[in-house]
Amino acid sequence: MIGPVNPPTRLLMGPGPVNADPRVLRAMSAPLVGQYDPWMTATMNETMALYRDVFRTGNEQTFLVDGTSRAGIEAALVSLLEPGDRVLVPVFGRFGHLLVEIAERCRAEVHTIEVPWGEVFPPEQVEDAVRRVRPKVLAVVQGDTSTTMCQPLADLGEICRRHDVLLYCDATASLGGNAFETDAWGLDIATAGLQKCLGGPSGSAPITLSDRAAEVIDGRKHVEAGIREAGDEAAGERIASNYLDLAQIMDYWGPRRLNHHTEATTMLYGARECARLLVEEGLDVAVERHALHGRAMLEGVRGLGLDVFGDVEHKMHNVVAVAIPDGVDGDRARAGLLTDFGIEIGTSFGPLHGKVWRIGTMGYNARTDAVLVTLAALEQVLRAYGVPLTAGGGVAAAQEVYA
C-alpha cells in the first residue's frame, strides 16, 4: 500500500533547487480561492508590484508564467521570435545551449558566439557579433550554474539600443543573489525561477517586459475564439504556443482579466511570499548576504586544499565549482555525502561532468550553519578517500570570512 508523502530530511547545497524557506511553504498551504475572486485578483496585483521591486523595474508587464523557470524562457522566446527572425546567443555554458535549442524550436535563424567554459564575454565581443549578425533579439544567460560564471550585463543594454536589438536575459539562477537592474541596464525581457536565490520551490517563473518588448508581442496577439470581443482583431504572426502566449497572458494578468488558463494558486502564494521576503530583507542586503556566504564557501573549499574552477572574478555569488581531487570518484563521494550526512551537492554537465562539484549557497541556504556543516561533512568524505587535508581547514577558512 502506498503511504503518504514523507521525504527524507535533506540539506540541498547544490546548484538548485535548494530548501524552500519555511515561510514560503507555509504560505503555500493557504486555502484556495477562485481565480476571479476579488481577493485573488488583488493578490495577483500585489505579486506584480513585488516583482517590479525584485527586478528593479517600473515595467507594467511584470507577472508570473505558470511553470518552471524553463516555461518563462520559452514564453519569452516563442512570443518574441517569429520564424526566420535572427537571434544571437552568447554561449558560455549549458544554459546558453538551452537558449539556442529553444530559439531553434521557434524556427528562428540562430547565431552563436562562444567562449571556453569558465569564462565570460567582454562587451566588445558581443557588440562585434551584433554588428555582424544584426539580430532581432540578443538572448543571454546572466548566471550559468553549469560553469558558475556570471555574465556582466551593464553594457549590453546600451549596445542593443544602439543597434535596435531586443535584449532578453535568463536570470533563473542569479536573480535575488547577484546585482540585477532591469531598467538601469536596459533589459527588455527577463525571466527567473523560484528555486534558486528566491528561496522557493520550482514551478513559477517571474517575468518582466519593457514597453518596447510588450509592444512587439502585442503586435502578434490572436485572442481565442469563444472569448474574443469586438475590436480583438488578429495581428501579425500568431505565437506558436497557446499556453506560453505572452500576448494573451498579459491580458489575463491585466485589467481585462481575459480568461486564458486557471492560475496556479498555490504557486502564486509561494511566488508572492518569495518576493515579499526578499523586498522585506532589501535587495541590496540579500545580494550581500549571498556574496558573504558565497565567499565563505569559496574560501572554505580552498581551506580544504581544493581547486576552484573558472574565472573567480566573474563567479556567481551563489555557487562555486570545485575541482574533484585525483583519485576521488566524484559521483560516489556525492552519494556518500547524501547518504551519511543528508547533504546534496551537484555534479556538472558536458565537458565538466565528473571533473567538478558544484556547491550552492543560495536562497534560504545562504546562511552560516549551512556553509559550515557542508564544509565539515565534505572534509570527512574526502578523508575516506585518503585526500590529504588540514584538519578543520575548511571550516576555519570560512569562519575567517565571517569574522
ABEGO torsion letter per residue (X at the ends): XBBBBBBBBBBBABAOBBBBBAAAAAAAABBBBBAABAAAAAAAAAAAAAAAAAAGBABABBBBBBEBAAAAAAAAAAAABBBGBBBBBBBAEAAAAAAAAAAAAAGBBBBBBBBBBGBBBBAAAAAAAAAAAGBABBBBBABBAAAGBBBBAAAAAAAAAAAGBBBBBBAAAABGABBBBAAAAGBABBBBBAABAAGBBBGBBBBBBBAAAAAAAAAABBBBBGABBBGBBBBEBBBABAAABAAAAAAAABAAGBBABBBBAAAAAAAAAAAAAAAAAEAAAAAAAAAAAAAAAAAAAAAAGBBBBEBAAABBAABBBBBBBBGBBAAAAAAAAAAAAGBBBBBBBEAABGABBBBBBBEAABBAAAAAAAAAAAAAAAAAAGBBBBBGAAAAAAAAAAX
